[in-house]
Amino acid sequence: MDLQIGLLGCGTVGGGVVELTRRRAEKIEAITGRRPVITHILVRDLAKQRPVALEHEQLTTRVADILEEPNIQVIIETIGGIEPAKSLILSALKAKKHVITANKDLIAVHGAEILETAEQNGVSVFFEAAVGGAIPLIRPLKESLTANAISDLKGIVNGTTNYILSKMTETGADFDDVLKEAQELGYAESDPSSDVDGLDAARKLTILATIGFHAKVRLDEVIVTGIRAVTAADVAYASEIGCVIKLLAAGSERDGVISLNVRPTLVPKAHPLAHVSDAYNALFVRGDAAGDLMFFGRGAGSLPTASAVVGDLIEVLRNIELGVSGNEPLIRLQKVVNSKLSEPLKHYLRLSVEDKPGVFAKIAGIFGDSDVSMETVLQKRVKQGGAEVVIVTHEVSPVQLESALLALQAEQSVQEIHSVMPVEVAGG
Ligand SMILES: NC(=O)c1ccc[n+]([C@@H]2O[C@H](COP(=O)([O-])OP(=O)(O)OC[C@H]3O[C@@H](n4cnc5c(N)ncnc54)[C@H](OP(=O)(O)O)[C@@H]3O)[C@@H](O)[C@H]2O)c1
């Protein structure tokens, strides 16, 4: 039996969904008893060249052709952004159509409203493709690992920044040069701010934390630092102390308090996340029963993302057959989110200081007064009366670190604090 599907958008992801749905139609029919057929596709521009040759699928610019078509039971949204995607999804759910979306921007901010509308209308909404492209993350957290108390979710979830940091590490080039090259190659948007300022990773962390910690988590509760300030010097010093710099999205739960941070982090080369390069994504998960798990794979691209979308489609078809929705229950546990209370971590600091006797003793005194002990100190590149000092501290709480930084800023012989980044522990 055919099951009719309306597709919203036919760009990178939408094109992949058309191709993969066709390629797997027979297998899906064998598994679910229904053959998926995309009948209508909503776009803006009917004349535009599509990434896939269309056959029986009908392109339209009229929303009503899809939302008011009673035979269409499933809507796949691949438009992106908040509007019109949000209104279209809510209308589809109210019209009792199941929805699959790849839209992290929308789910991170309006996920609760969308899930609630789906529940009220007895239909499903699935969004595996919104985080990590091809990598199954949502379903393992929602289903396979539910028996665990998840204490840590830590990952590389933005391909653009990972590509830029990988290239900076390989070539020794500075951020601006690598960003320009990434834009020319199409790996970074012409406006790269959502990626390089960490917001895309923060949206994905919001979704992962909501599901992994079963908590109400808001995007504005994530403390976000992007990668614009990471320099070639930081990358080189990190390497000298056995680390690479990665933009880590990290969520942890300790004693019912959740902390959520996205920030450039020094990752020891022995850590599995250090080897996740270029456009790949990875998520490290720690559960009290399962122990440590690592999910790794292609975080974006047409077919990798379509793999997750069509996986959701198969789940929807199974649920239609069973007469269930399969939605994540809306019950969320009440937990405190305080991202300033992240656990003590080692920190990397790069400072310019006056090159004269006694300066180092003063810095050591400041750290001592804030109860921060130093693990490694490198003194480098003496020039124009200044020296560059790189310090790696032992584990330090955010409060201790802030107190040491304030005292360093007030110290006359400290000319500038260039970088402050956490250092991940080798074992995760
Ligand atoms: N690209 C990836 O690798 C990737 C990975 C994971 C998740 N995602 C998510 O997947 C979604 C789609 O991304 P994409 O890269 O496929 O985007 P894209 O290539 O820009 O495609 C967007 C499509 O949506 C259509 N569209 C945009 N605004 C519309 C409107 N107002 N009305 C009707 N159609 C409209 C466009 O139509 P026209 O072609 O006629 O302009 C286009 O076909 C986003 O939420 C994105 O975050 C993407």
Ligand as a Chemical Component Dictionary entry (heavy atoms), coordinates in Angstrom:
data_LIG
# 
_chem_comp.id                   LIG 
_chem_comp.type                 NON-POLYMER 
_chem_comp.pdbx_formal_charge   0 
_chem_comp.three_letter_code    LIG 
# 
loop_
_chem_comp_atom.comp_id 
_chem_comp_atom.atom_id 
_chem_comp_atom.alt_atom_id 
_chem_comp_atom.type_symbol 
_chem_comp_atom.charge 
_chem_comp_atom.model_Cartn_x 
_chem_comp_atom.model_Cartn_y 
_chem_comp_atom.model_Cartn_z 
_chem_comp_atom.pdbx_ordinal 
LIG N1  N1  N 0  22.750 20.718 4.899  1  
LIG C1  C1  C 0  23.035 19.818 5.830  2  
LIG O1  O1  O 0  24.007 19.068 5.735  3  
LIG C2  C2  C 0  22.150 19.694 7.039  4  
LIG C3  C3  C 0  22.477 18.761 8.049  5  
LIG C4  C4  C 0  21.628 18.597 9.150  6  
LIG C5  C5  C 0  20.478 19.384 9.233  7  
LIG N2  N2  N 1  20.211 20.308 8.251  8  
LIG C6  C6  C 0  18.992 21.091 8.374  9  
LIG O2  O2  O 0  18.138 20.760 7.283  10 
LIG C7  C7  C 0  17.364 21.896 6.906  11 
LIG C8  C8  C 0  17.541 22.165 5.411  12 
LIG O3  O3  O 0  18.890 22.446 5.138  13 
LIG P1  P1  P 0  19.441 22.463 3.622  14 
LIG O4  O4  O 0  20.921 22.540 3.746  15 
LIG O5  O5  O -1 18.834 21.374 2.852  16 
LIG O6  O6  O 0  18.871 23.872 3.100  17 
LIG P2  P2  P 0  18.811 24.395 1.603  18 
LIG O7  O7  O 0  19.727 23.620 0.728  19 
LIG O8  O8  O 0  18.950 25.871 1.668  20 
LIG O9  O9  O 0  17.303 24.041 1.142  21 
LIG C9  C9  C 0  16.190 24.713 1.650  22 
LIG C10 C10 C 0  14.979 24.410 0.777  23 
LIG O10 O10 O 0  13.844 24.997 1.388  24 
LIG C11 C11 C 0  13.125 25.758 0.410  25 
LIG N3  N3  N 0  12.566 26.936 1.063  26 
LIG C12 C12 C 0  13.201 27.879 1.787  27 
LIG N4  N4  N 0  12.343 28.813 2.226  28 
LIG C13 C13 C 0  11.129 28.449 1.746  29 
LIG C14 C14 C 0  9.835  29.013 1.839  30 
LIG N5  N5  N 0  9.615  30.147 2.499  31 
LIG N6  N6  N 0  8.815  28.362 1.232  32 
LIG C15 C15 C 0  9.028  27.231 0.530  33 
LIG N7  N7  N 0  10.228 26.640 0.402  34 
LIG C16 C16 C 0  11.264 27.255 0.999  35 
LIG C17 C17 C 0  14.126 26.159 -0.636 36 
LIG O11 O11 O 0  13.416 26.376 -1.833 37 
LIG P3  P3  P 0  14.121 26.944 -3.162 38 
LIG O12 O12 O 0  15.105 25.858 -3.527 39 
LIG O13 O13 O 0  13.032 27.071 -4.168 40 
LIG O14 O14 O 0  14.783 28.216 -2.796 41 
LIG C18 C18 C 0  15.063 24.945 -0.643 42 
LIG O15 O15 O 0  14.601 24.003 -1.557 43 
LIG C19 C19 C 0  17.807 23.025 7.826  44 
LIG O16 O16 O 0  16.953 23.050 8.952  45 
LIG C20 C20 C 0  19.187 22.595 8.260  46 
LIG O17 O17 O 0  19.574 23.140 9.506  47 
LIG C21 C21 C 0  21.003 20.481 7.173  48 
# 
loop_
_chem_comp_bond.comp_id 
_chem_comp_bond.atom_id_1 
_chem_comp_bond.atom_id_2 
_chem_comp_bond.value_order 
_chem_comp_bond.pdbx_ordinal 
LIG N1  C1  SING 1  
LIG C1  O1  DOUB 2  
LIG C1  C2  SING 3  
LIG C2  C3  SING 4  
LIG C2  C21 DOUB 5  
LIG C3  C4  DOUB 6  
LIG C4  C5  SING 7  
LIG C5  N2  DOUB 8  
LIG N2  C6  SING 9  
LIG N2  C21 SING 10 
LIG C6  O2  SING 11 
LIG C6  C20 SING 12 
LIG O2  C7  SING 13 
LIG C7  C8  SING 14 
LIG C7  C19 SING 15 
LIG C8  O3  SING 16 
LIG O3  P1  SING 17 
LIG P1  O4  DOUB 18 
LIG P1  O5  SING 19 
LIG P1  O6  SING 20 
LIG O6  P2  SING 21 
LIG P2  O7  DOUB 22 
LIG P2  O8  SING 23 
LIG P2  O9  SING 24 
LIG O9  C9  SING 25 
LIG C9  C10 SING 26 
LIG C10 O10 SING 27 
LIG C10 C18 SING 28 
LIG O10 C11 SING 29 
LIG C11 N3  SING 30 
LIG C11 C17 SING 31 
LIG N3  C12 SING 32 
LIG N3  C16 SING 33 
LIG C12 N4  DOUB 34 
LIG N4  C13 SING 35 
LIG C13 C14 SING 36 
LIG C13 C16 DOUB 37 
LIG C14 N5  SING 38 
LIG C14 N6  DOUB 39 
LIG N6  C15 SING 40 
LIG C15 N7  DOUB 41 
LIG N7  C16 SING 42 
LIG C17 O11 SING 43 
LIG C17 C18 SING 44 
LIG O11 P3  SING 45 
LIG P3  O12 DOUB 46 
LIG P3  O13 SING 47 
LIG P3  O14 SING 48 
LIG C18 O15 SING 49 
LIG C19 O16 SING 50 
LIG C19 C20 SING 51 
LIG C20 O17 SING 52 
# 
